[in-house]
C-alpha cells in the first residue's frame, strides 16, 4: 500500500513514516500542502494522512482538492486541533477519520487498516496518458519523449529516471531518493552512478535546448524545473 503523509513537523513525520514502513507500507512525505497536492495529482496513493495547519495550502483545502478527483480515497486528518468545530470542519471537507495529537501509533495503524479494508478495490485513479512540463512531453503509452516536437531516444532506465523527475517536478530529489525509487536500491555514497545517469539524461534533454530543465543543487541533489 502506498501512503502519502503531509506533515510539516519533521519529528512527527519521520516517526510516523518509520512506524508505517515497519508495517510494510510505502510512505511518501510532503512538508507543505501545495507539495502534497502536486504529489497527489502526479501519483496514485491508497490513503492520505494530513495535518490541518500546513504551509502553502492547509489540510482542509487539500482535503477538498482530493475529494474533487478521488471521492473514495481514504483520508485521515492527524492534527493538534481537537475541538468539535475543528473536527466538523474536517469531516465537512471530506476526511474519513480524525486523530488528535498526541496520539498512540497503534491507534493510527488500526484506523488505517480499517479504512483500507473498506476501500480495497474501490479506488479508481485517473489514467495518466502523458506527462508534460515546459516544452517537454512524455507519452506513457508509447514511451515516446519529445521536446519542441523533436523526438528524444532514451534507454529504459533513462526513461524511468525522467518519468520520476517529471512526476516530482520543481522538488529537490536527493540521490538516496532517486536510488530507492528508480533503481530500487540503497544509495552507496562511494559510487556516482546517479550522477552518471543524470549526465546521460542532460545530454539528451538539455544539451540542444536553451531552456535547461535538469539542475544540480550542490550538497542536496537534483531538481527538474525551468531555468
ROSEVO-193148 format. One line per field, with one value per residue (C-alpha): residue number from 1; residue in three letters; chain; x, y, z. Coordinates in Angstrom, 1 decimal, always signed. Last residue first. Layout:
REM residues N
resi: NUM|...
resn: ALA|...
chain: A|...
east: X|...
north: Y|...
up: Z|...
END
This chain:
REM residues 227
resi: 227|226|225|224|223|222|221|220|219|218|217|216|215|214|213|212|211|210|209|208|207|206|205|204|203|202|201|200|199|198|197|196|195|194|193|192|191|190|189|188|187|186|185|184|183|182|181|180|179|178|177|176|175|174|173|172|171|170|169|168|167|166|165|164|163|162|161|160|159|158|157|156|155|154|153|152|151|150|149|148|147|146|145|144|143|142|141|140|139|138|137|136|135|134|133|132|131|130|129|128|127|126|125|124|123|122|121|120|119|118|117|116|115|114|113|112|111|110|109|108|107|106|105|104|103|102|101|100|99|98|97|96|95|94|93|92|91|90|89|88|87|86|85|84|83|82|81|80|79|78|77|76|75|74|73|72|71|70|69|68|67|66|65|64|63|62|61|60|59|58|57|56|55|54|53|52|51|50|49|48|47|46|45|44|43|42|41|40|39|38|37|36|35|34|33|32|31|30|29|28|27|26|25|24|23|22|21|20|19|18|17|16|15|14|13|12|11|10|9|8|7|6|5|4|3|2|1
resn: UNK|UNK|UNK|UNK|UNK|UNK|UNK|UNK|UNK|UNK|UNK|UNK|UNK|UNK|UNK|UNK|UNK|UNK|UNK|UNK|UNK|UNK|UNK|UNK|UNK|UNK|UNK|UNK|UNK|UNK|UNK|UNK|UNK|UNK|UNK|UNK|UNK|UNK|UNK|UNK|UNK|UNK|UNK|UNK|UNK|UNK|UNK|UNK|UNK|UNK|UNK|UNK|UNK|UNK|UNK|UNK|UNK|UNK|UNK|UNK|UNK|UNK|UNK|UNK|UNK|UNK|UNK|UNK|UNK|UNK|UNK|UNK|UNK|UNK|UNK|UNK|UNK|UNK|UNK|UNK|UNK|UNK|UNK|UNK|UNK|UNK|UNK|UNK|UNK|UNK|UNK|UNK|UNK|UNK|UNK|UNK|UNK|UNK|UNK|UNK|UNK|UNK|UNK|UNK|UNK|UNK|UNK|UNK|UNK|UNK|UNK|UNK|UNK|UNK|UNK|UNK|UNK|UNK|UNK|UNK|UNK|UNK|UNK|UNK|UNK|UNK|UNK|UNK|UNK|UNK|UNK|UNK|UNK|UNK|UNK|UNK|UNK|UNK|UNK|UNK|UNK|UNK|UNK|UNK|UNK|UNK|UNK|UNK|UNK|UNK|UNK|UNK|UNK|UNK|UNK|UNK|UNK|UNK|UNK|UNK|UNK|UNK|UNK|UNK|UNK|UNK|UNK|UNK|UNK|UNK|UNK|UNK|UNK|UNK|UNK|UNK|UNK|UNK|UNK|UNK|UNK|UNK|UNK|UNK|UNK|UNK|UNK|UNK|UNK|UNK|UNK|UNK|UNK|UNK|UNK|UNK|UNK|UNK|UNK|UNK|UNK|UNK|UNK|UNK|UNK|UNK|UNK|UNK|UNK|UNK|UNK|UNK|UNK|UNK|UNK|UNK|UNK|UNK|UNK|UNK|UNK|UNK|UNK|UNK|UNK|UNK|UNK
chain: A|A|A|A|A|A|A|A|A|A|A|A|A|A|A|A|A|A|A|A|A|A|A|A|A|A|A|A|A|A|A|A|A|A|A|A|A|A|A|A|A|A|A|A|A|A|A|A|A|A|A|A|A|A|A|A|A|A|A|A|A|A|A|A|A|A|A|A|A|A|A|A|A|A|A|A|A|A|A|A|A|A|A|A|A|A|A|A|A|A|A|A|A|A|A|A|A|A|A|A|A|A|A|A|A|A|A|A|A|A|A|A|A|A|A|A|A|A|A|A|A|A|A|A|A|A|A|A|A|A|A|A|A|A|A|A|A|A|A|A|A|A|A|A|A|A|A|A|A|A|A|A|A|A|A|A|A|A|A|A|A|A|A|A|A|A|A|A|A|A|A|A|A|A|A|A|A|A|A|A|A|A|A|A|A|A|A|A|A|A|A|A|A|A|A|A|A|A|A|A|A|A|A|A|A|A|A|A|A|A|A|A|A|A|A|A|A|A|A|A|A|A|A|A|A|A|A
east: +15.7|+12.6|+12.4|+13.6|+15.6|+18.7|+20.5|+21.3|+25.0|+25.0|+21.6|+22.0|+19.6|+17.7|+15.3|+17.6|+15.9|+18.4|+17.9|+20.5|+22.1|+19.0|+17.2|+19.7|+22.9|+21.1|+19.9|+23.4|+24.6|+21.9|+22.9|+26.5|+25.4|+23.2|+26.0|+28.4|+29.6|+31.0|+27.8|+26.1|+22.4|+20.0|+18.3|+15.1|+16.8|+14.2|+12.5|+15.4|+18.3|+16.4|+15.5|+19.1|+20.4|+18.2|+15.3|+14.6|+11.0|+10.0|+9.0|+8.2|+6.2|+8.6|+11.6|+10.2|+9.5|+13.0|+14.6|+12.3|+13.1|+16.8|+16.5|+14.6|+17.2|+16.1|+15.6|+14.4|+11.7|+11.7|+8.3|+9.6|+10.9|+9.8|+9.7|+7.9|+7.1|+4.0|+1.5|+3.4|+3.8|+6.4|+6.3|+8.9|+8.2|+7.5|+6.4|+4.1|+3.4|+1.2|-1.6|-2.4|-5.3|-7.5|-7.3|-10.3|-10.3|-12.8|-10.5|-10.0|-11.9|-13.3|-10.1|-8.0|-10.1|-9.9|-6.2|-5.5|-7.6|-5.7|-2.3|-3.4|-4.5|-1.2|+0.7|-0.9|-1.7|-0.6|-2.2|-5.8|-7.0|-9.7|-11.2|-12.8|-12.0|-14.3|-14.2|-17.3|-15.5|-12.5|-14.6|-16.7|-13.5|-12.3|-15.7|-15.6|-12.2|-9.1|-6.7|-3.4|-3.7|-3.8|-6.5|-7.1|-8.2|-9.4|-9.8|-13.5|-14.3|-11.0|-10.5|-12.8|-12.3|-8.5|-8.9|-11.4|-8.8|-6.1|-8.3|-8.9|-5.2|-3.9|-2.1|+1.2|+2.3|+0.3|-2.1|-4.6|-2.2|-2.6|-2.7|-3.7|-4.6|-4.1|-1.9|-1.5|+0.9|+1.0|-2.1|-1.3|+2.3|+1.3|-1.3|+1.1|+3.6|+1.0|+0.0|+3.5|+6.1|+5.3|+6.4|+5.9|+5.3|+5.4|+3.6|+5.1|+4.4|+7.9|+7.3|+4.3|+6.4|+9.2|+6.9|+5.1|+8.3|+9.7|+6.6|+6.3|+9.9|+9.8|+6.6|+5.3|+3.1|+1.5|+1.9|+1.1|+0.5|+1.3|+0.0
north: +27.8|+25.6|+22.9|+19.4|+19.4|+17.5|+16.6|+18.4|+19.2|+21.3|+21.6|+20.2|+21.3|+19.5|+21.6|+23.9|+26.4|+27.0|+23.5|+21.3|+20.0|+19.8|+16.5|+14.2|+15.5|+16.0|+12.4|+11.0|+13.5|+12.3|+8.7|+9.4|+11.5|+8.6|+6.1|+8.1|+5.4|+5.7|+7.2|+3.9|+4.6|+1.9|+0.1|+0.0|+1.8|+4.5|+5.0|+3.9|+5.4|+8.6|+9.0|+8.5|+10.9|+13.5|+15.0|+18.7|+19.4|+21.5|+18.4|+15.2|+13.3|+14.7|+13.6|+10.1|+9.9|+11.2|+8.4|+5.7|+6.9|+7.0|+3.4|+2.2|+3.9|+7.2|+8.5|+12.0|+13.0|+16.7|+18.4|+21.1|+18.3|+14.8|+11.5|+8.5|+5.6|+4.8|+4.7|+6.9|+9.7|+12.1|+15.8|+18.5|+22.2|+23.3|+20.2|+17.4|+13.9|+11.6|+9.1|+9.5|+7.1|+8.5|+6.5|+4.2|+3.2|+0.6|-2.5|-2.4|+0.7|-0.8|-2.8|+0.4|+2.4|-0.3|-0.8|+2.9|+3.2|+0.4|+2.0|+5.3|+3.6|+1.7|+5.0|+6.4|+10.0|+13.4|+14.8|+14.4|+11.7|+12.4|+9.9|+9.9|+13.4|+15.1|+18.9|+18.6|+16.0|+18.3|+21.3|+19.2|+18.0|+21.6|+22.7|+19.8|+21.0|+18.9|+20.9|+19.1|+17.3|+13.9|+14.1|+10.7|+10.5|+7.4|+7.9|+7.4|+10.8|+10.8|+13.9|+16.5|+14.9|+15.4|+19.2|+19.3|+17.5|+19.9|+22.8|+21.4|+20.4|+24.0|+25.1|+26.9|+25.9|+23.4|+23.6|+20.7|+17.7|+15.1|+11.3|+10.1|+6.6|+4.2|+6.6|+7.0|+9.7|+13.0|+14.6|+13.5|+14.6|+18.1|+18.4|+17.3|+19.8|+22.5|+21.3|+21.5|+19.0|+16.2|+12.6|+9.4|+6.2|+2.7|+0.4|-2.8|-2.5|-1.2|+1.4|+2.7|+3.2|+4.9|+7.2|+8.1|+8.9|+10.8|+12.9|+13.7|+14.8|+16.9|+18.7|+19.9|+16.9|+15.6|+11.8|+10.0|+6.2|+3.4|+0.0
up: -15.8|-15.9|-13.4|-12.6|-9.4|-8.4|-5.2|-1.9|-1.5|-4.6|-6.2|-9.7|-12.4|-15.1|-17.2|-19.2|-21.6|-24.4|-25.9|-27.6|-24.5|-22.3|-22.7|-24.4|-22.8|-19.5|-19.4|-19.8|-17.2|-14.8|-15.5|-14.4|-11.4|-10.1|-10.8|-8.6|-6.1|-2.6|-1.2|-1.9|-2.4|-1.3|-4.2|-6.1|-9.0|-9.7|-6.3|-4.0|-6.0|-6.7|-3.0|-2.0|-4.6|-3.2|-5.2|-4.9|-6.0|-9.0|-10.9|-8.9|-11.6|-14.2|-12.2|-11.8|-15.6|-16.4|-14.3|-15.8|-19.4|-18.6|-17.3|-20.4|-22.7|-24.2|-27.7|-28.0|-30.5|-31.6|-31.3|-29.0|-26.8|-27.3|-25.3|-26.8|-24.3|-26.5|-23.6|-21.1|-23.7|-22.3|-23.3|-23.0|-23.9|-20.3|-18.5|-19.8|-18.6|-20.7|-20.5|-16.9|-16.0|-13.3|-10.1|-9.5|-5.8|-4.8|-4.8|-1.1|+0.2|+3.4|+4.1|+3.6|+6.0|+8.8|+8.3|+8.6|+11.7|+13.4|+12.4|+13.9|+17.1|+17.4|+16.8|+20.0|+19.6|+20.7|+18.6|+17.6|+15.1|+12.5|+10.1|+6.7|+5.7|+3.3|+3.9|+6.1|+8.1|+8.7|+9.5|+11.9|+13.7|+14.1|+15.4|+18.0|+19.2|+18.6|+16.5|+17.2|+13.9|+12.1|+9.5|+7.9|+4.2|+2.3|-1.5|-2.4|-4.0|-5.9|-8.0|-6.3|-3.0|-3.1|-3.6|-0.7|+1.5|+0.4|+1.4|+4.9|+5.2|+4.6|+1.5|+1.4|+4.9|+6.9|+9.8|+9.0|+9.2|+6.5|+6.1|+2.6|+1.6|-1.4|-3.3|-7.1|-8.3|-10.1|-8.6|-5.0|-5.4|-6.5|-3.8|-1.1|-2.4|-2.0|+1.5|+2.9|+4.2|+1.8|+2.7|+0.7|+2.6|+1.3|+3.8|+5.2|+8.9|+9.6|+6.9|+8.9|+12.0|+10.1|+8.3|+11.6|+13.4|+10.4|+10.0|+13.8|+14.0|+10.8|+11.7|+8.3|+7.8|+4.6|+4.6|+1.3|+1.5|-1.0|+0.0
END
